[in-house]
């Protein structure tokens, strides 16, 4: 995994191209464990990852081609915040808030889990908008 100042890059292999959409398989490398961006990346796990990348109309990518998948570093941190940090804060505040309002630890925990489920439901409902905010880029392997 290579990293520049403004973006995170991963080598990948184009699996399929359908119209202006490429499905790219990202295989984690040994270098991922030493990368300073691994906390916000999510690619450093053992399993292959597949990403959908919208291609420009003048694309020349074919299945089996080695490419570089890019993501702006700020987007990675924003995804980390929306997926993990904010829900943790919401859960902790929810437990304490519901406990003081209800007075029962069990009900406060259940209400907080309901709040967390609602949050993830809202994220799911707005996934179309979020997909436009978190776009992957693709470059030919150099």
Helices and strands as residue ranges (DSSP letters): E 2-3, E 7-18, E 21-26, G 30-34, H 38-41, E 49-54, E 66-72, H 73-80, I 81-85, H 86-102, H 105-125, H 127-133, E 137-140
